[in-house]
Amino acid sequence: MYGWFEENGLLLGLALLDGLAYAALVFMVAVGLNLVFGVLRVLNVAHGSLYAIGAYAAASLGLFAASSGLPAWASLPVLLVAAALVGGILGPLIERLLLRRIYAQEPVLQLLVTFALFMILEDAQKLIWGTQPVQNDAAMRLLGNFDVPFGADFIPFTAYQLFVLPGVAVATLVGLAWFLRRTLTGRVIVAVTTDREAATAMGIDASRIYLLTFTFGAILAALGGALSSPTASLVPGLGAQTIVLSFAVVATAGLGQIEGAALTALMIGLSRSIAVYFLPEAEVLTPYLIMVAVLLVRPQGLFGVAETRRV
């Protein structure tokens, strides 16, 4: 065992760092998906498209900022601006024009409608940005690399992936937990999540809470995409890959579990990254094997609570 670690230690360290950065991105999408389902009770397949559009918008806005002569440090706030624009514009439009009409429909119909929206948005991306890769890594180049101590050696890793991605994910987790538990609006959202009929009977405007929650979830998805844009070339199909993996995180953690989604995203992100380095054939399967194994033992997820059936 010691010999294997001595031979593959640096590779393992690199896999752990990659897994941490990847888990942060997956969490941003999964927590938004979890929040939206918890309140609206709609499993939004188009959530992945918001991630992809956020990524494309951030890359395009960053390239525009660079061509306009803005300083290099502007590449970081551009990511936040792009996410706010995408989520703040598309979120209310989707909720008001589409989702609000299907809340009372069967879950299967809701799933089909959001899947249709997902396909429309996927084609819209191709019409706007084409099919060629789009990339803007200005934010990563701005922060450079950082030597991470690992045993007796050092692993060079991008400071953006090491500090910015996990930092934003942790800030999102802490901020969201504080918002839901310590603010009046957050407690109203929790009340609607727990029992929407009772909350409505007490005078809470459920439609406003639905709009607010979906818009916030859309911003989180777009923010995840925006943060991912400096790390890879953007190609069609990005949203599909992300939403499927996010479903695995949400199902494994349990619907409505925010802290559980963070731990599950970390577990799945690390396992997938380790598979990439040591067993590439199992890279795609690993997250879903974990999901199936968990659901066979706990159908409600690792951190989920079995709901009492209402008659």
VOGU-3710 file (C-alpha; in Angstrom, 3 decimals, decimal comma):
1> mygwfeengl> 0,000/0,000/0,000  2,801/2,415/0,871  4,525/1,600/-2,398  1,352/2,345/-4,358  0,911/5,666/-2,554  4,534/6,592/-3,158  4,115/5,865/-6,855  0,681/7,428/-7,347  0,507/9,953/-4,524  0,802/13,068/-6,681
11> llglalldgl> -1,770/11,722/-9,104  -4,143/11,060/-6,212  -3,592/14,577/-4,878  -4,380/16,051/-8,291  -7,524/13,916/-8,489  -8,671/15,195/-5,081  -8,112/18,823/-6,090  -9,957/18,336/-9,390  -12,767/16,593/-7,546  -13,117/19,468/-5,085
21> ayaalvfmva> -13,394/22,040/-7,877  -15,842/19,885/-9,832  -17,976/19,220/-6,754  -18,295/22,973/-6,158  -19,757/23,501/-9,635  -22,133/20,547/-9,369  -23,332/21,771/-5,965  -24,257/25,191/-7,363  -26,612/23,573/-9,868  -27,909/20,822/-7,582
31> vglnlvfgvl> -28,773/23,167/-4,700  -30,781/25,400/-7,024  -32,594/22,380/-8,447  -33,278/21,120/-4,926  -34,587/24,484/-3,757  -36,927/24,852/-6,735  -38,346/21,361/-6,336  -38,763/21,800/-2,589  -41,014/24,849/-3,048  -42,619/24,471/-6,482
41> rvlnvahgsl> -42,712/20,654/-6,537  -41,632/20,783/-10,194  -38,630/18,765/-11,345  -37,202/21,279/-13,808  -35,177/19,547/-16,530  -34,467/22,932/-18,127  -32,370/23,838/-15,072  -29,347/22,456/-16,926  -29,955/24,850/-19,817  -29,751/27,798/-17,422
51> yaigayaaas> -26,331/26,486/-16,378  -25,176/26,306/-19,994  -26,578/29,722/-20,942  -24,912/31,213/-17,858  -21,594/29,754/-19,009  -21,947/31,033/-22,579  -23,117/34,459/-21,415  -20,177/34,789/-19,005  -17,663/33,824/-21,705  -19,198/36,237/-24,229
61> lglfaassgl> -19,440/39,086/-21,737  -15,841/38,452/-20,649  -14,594/38,552/-24,239  -16,543/41,759/-24,822  -15,076/43,321/-21,678  -11,546/42,401/-22,782  -12,073/43,808/-26,288  -13,439/47,018/-24,756  -10,178/47,589/-22,905  -11,412/46,890/-19,378
71> pawaslpvll> -8,706/45,846/-16,872  -7,956/42,149/-16,370  -9,493/42,062/-12,870  -12,879/42,848/-14,439  -13,015/39,238/-15,665  -14,094/38,149/-12,159  -17,097/40,451/-11,526  -18,178/39,797/-15,115  -18,980/36,221/-14,073  -21,380/37,454/-11,377
81> vaaalvggil> -22,982/39,989/-13,702  -23,592/37,358/-16,374  -25,199/34,979/-13,860  -27,451/37,725/-12,467  -28,571/38,761/-15,953  -29,336/35,227/-17,145  -31,108/34,109/-13,978  -32,806/37,443/-13,364  -34,249/37,616/-16,885  -34,955/33,994/-17,825
91> gplierlllr> -36,067/32,905/-14,341  -39,149/35,172/-14,057  -40,033/34,642/-17,730  -40,031/30,853/-17,406  -41,933/30,871/-14,122  -44,610/33,352/-15,182  -45,167/32,227/-18,762  -44,754/28,474/-18,407  -44,430/26,890/-14,985  -47,273/28,850/-13,414
101> riyaqepvlq> -49,636/27,171/-15,883  -48,652/23,602/-14,957  -48,374/23,641/-11,146  -51,677/21,801/-10,800  -50,877/19,283/-13,544  -49,604/15,733/-13,181  -45,855/15,362/-12,461  -45,374/13,485/-15,740  -46,798/16,411/-17,704  -44,611/18,842/-15,762
111> llvtfalfmi> -41,568/16,739/-16,607  -42,478/16,638/-20,310  -43,053/20,401/-20,441  -39,734/21,246/-18,797  -37,983/18,721/-21,040  -39,497/20,446/-24,076  -38,245/23,775/-22,729  -34,816/22,201/-22,258  -34,738/21,148/-25,941  -35,837/24,620/-27,067
121> ledaqkliwg> -33,139/26,319/-24,999  -30,506/23,865/-26,277  -31,318/24,830/-29,869  -31,415/28,503/-28,912  -27,846/28,194/-27,641  -26,727/26,784/-30,993  -28,476/29,602/-32,856  -26,834/32,289/-30,703  -23,346/30,875/-30,101  -23,050/28,286/-32,863
131> tqpvqndaam> -21,565/24,829/-32,508  -17,886/25,761/-32,305  -16,185/25,787/-28,858  -16,299/29,081/-26,964  -13,669/29,826/-24,326  -12,550/32,711/-22,148  -10,048/31,724/-19,452  -9,093/35,281/-18,463  -10,128/34,715/-14,830  -7,896/31,648/-14,490
141> rllgnfdvpf> -4,950/33,383/-16,130  -5,455/36,404/-13,882  -5,063/34,402/-10,659  -2,335/32,072/-11,943  -1,227/28,861/-10,232  -0,705/27,900/-6,620  1,644/25,177/-5,331  -0,371/22,912/-3,026  1,786/20,988/-0,504  1,068/17,260/-0,674
151> gadfipftay> 3,366/15,067/1,383  6,942/15,946/0,574  6,020/17,422/-2,825  3,974/20,255/-4,277  1,150/20,052/-6,780  0,751/23,081/-9,074  -2,946/23,895/-9,374  -4,899/26,880/-10,657  -5,720/29,326/-7,884  -9,108/29,957/-9,491
161> qlfvlpgvav> -10,190/26,319/-9,120  -8,555/25,961/-5,724  -9,936/29,062/-4,014  -12,674/30,756/-6,060  -14,875/27,756/-6,924  -14,931/26,128/-3,446  -15,092/29,567/-1,823  -18,205/30,584/-3,755  -19,809/27,172/-3,092  -19,193/27,438/0,672
171> atlvglawfl> -20,430/31,039/0,711  -23,573/29,940/-1,149  -24,194/27,084/1,295  -23,722/29,242/4,391  -25,635/32,198/2,948  -28,553/30,061/1,798  -28,794/28,256/5,151  -28,726/31,599/6,987  -31,303/33,121/4,638  -33,779/30,244/5,015
181> rrtltgrviv> -33,464/30,034/8,808  -32,822/33,584/9,963  -34,806/35,887/7,679  -38,546/36,411/7,418  -38,622/35,712/3,681  -36,589/32,543/4,183  -38,947/31,305/6,876  -41,902/32,001/4,605  -40,233/29,899/1,908  -39,708/27,088/4,411
191> avttdreaat> -43,350/27,359/5,460  -44,535/27,039/1,845  -42,177/24,095/1,371  -43,492/22,326/4,463  -47,201/22,860/3,862  -48,241/25,161/1,051  -51,976/24,831/1,790  -51,572/25,895/5,425  -49,187/28,704/4,426  -51,682/30,006/1,868
201> amgidasriy> -54,487/29,826/4,417  -52,399/32,030/6,742  -52,251/34,756/4,093  -48,890/34,011/2,454  -48,784/34,938/-1,234  -47,602/31,586/-2,600  -47,345/32,841/-6,196  -44,831/35,512/-5,145  -42,810/32,916/-3,222  -42,815/30,630/-6,272
211> lltftfgail> -41,514/33,453/-8,474  -38,834/34,463/-5,969  -37,672/30,877/-5,413  -37,496/29,960/-9,073  -35,631/33,152/-9,944  -33,120/32,502/-7,174  -32,695/28,894/-8,319  -32,158/30,093/-11,887  -29,480/32,538/-10,715  -27,692/29,733/-8,841
221> aalggalssp> -27,721/27,532/-11,963  -26,452/30,391/-14,135  -23,801/31,217/-11,529  -22,556/27,635/-11,635  -22,281/27,884/-15,406  -20,585/31,280/-15,262  -18,011/29,997/-12,776  -17,299/26,978/-14,987  -16,730/29,051/-18,133  -13,042/29,890/-17,458
231> taslvpglga> -12,176/26,241/-16,795  -13,148/24,575/-20,088  -14,251/25,075/-23,678  -18,003/25,446/-23,954  -19,699/23,122/-26,437  -23,304/22,098/-27,138  -24,584/19,464/-24,723  -23,072/21,100/-21,650  -26,464/21,554/-20,032  -27,502/17,925/-20,560
241> qtivlsfavv> -24,378/16,573/-18,869  -24,822/18,888/-15,903  -28,520/18,328/-15,268  -28,171/14,530/-15,314  -25,343/14,670/-12,782  -27,289/17,173/-10,680  -30,253/14,794/-10,608  -27,898/12,131/-9,271  -26,727/14,481/-6,502  -30,275/15,521/-5,570
251> ataglgqieg> -31,593/11,947/-5,567  -28,652/10,676/-3,525  -28,892/13,482/-0,954  -32,677/13,542/-0,719  -35,054/16,117/-2,131  -35,049/19,395/-0,213  -31,740/18,744/1,581  -29,360/21,699/1,123  -26,493/20,658/3,410  -26,962/17,072/2,237
261> aaltalmigl> -26,612/18,229/-1,368  -23,251/19,808/-0,497  -21,880/16,623/1,083  -23,250/14,456/-1,705  -21,819/16,737/-4,403  -18,445/16,470/-2,679  -18,693/12,674/-2,499  -19,757/12,282/-6,124  -17,289/14,896/-7,378  -14,338/13,239/-5,641
271> srsiavyflp> -15,332/9,720/-6,706  -15,793/10,795/-10,312  -12,452/12,592/-10,361  -10,625/9,616/-8,850  -12,225/7,390/-11,488  -11,015/9,753/-14,232  -7,402/9,321/-13,106  -7,357/5,681/-12,047  -10,258/3,958/-13,814  -11,351/6,050/-16,822
281> eaevltpyli> -13,742/3,359/-18,019  -15,907/3,934/-14,924  -15,904/7,747/-15,044  -19,467/8,049/-16,356  -20,833/5,189/-14,260  -19,380/6,130/-10,867  -21,885/8,848/-9,817  -24,851/6,726/-10,843  -23,531/3,596/-9,178  -23,331/5,600/-5,952
291> mvavllvrpq> -26,873/6,881/-6,494  -28,310/3,409/-7,147  -26,487/1,918/-4,146  -27,858/4,641/-1,852  -31,427/4,489/-3,176  -31,558/0,718/-2,790  -30,869/1,132/0,921  -32,537/4,529/1,543  -35,127/5,373/-1,137  -35,548/8,867/0,342
301> glfgvaetrr> -31,818/9,600/-0,018  -28,953/9,793/2,453  -30,323/12,834/4,271  -33,965/12,716/3,205  -36,887/12,063/5,517  -39,724/9,804/4,443  -42,852/11,918/3,998  -46,131/10,917/5,564  -48,663/10,186/2,909  -51,674/12,510/2,978
311> v> -55,114/10,986/2,487
//
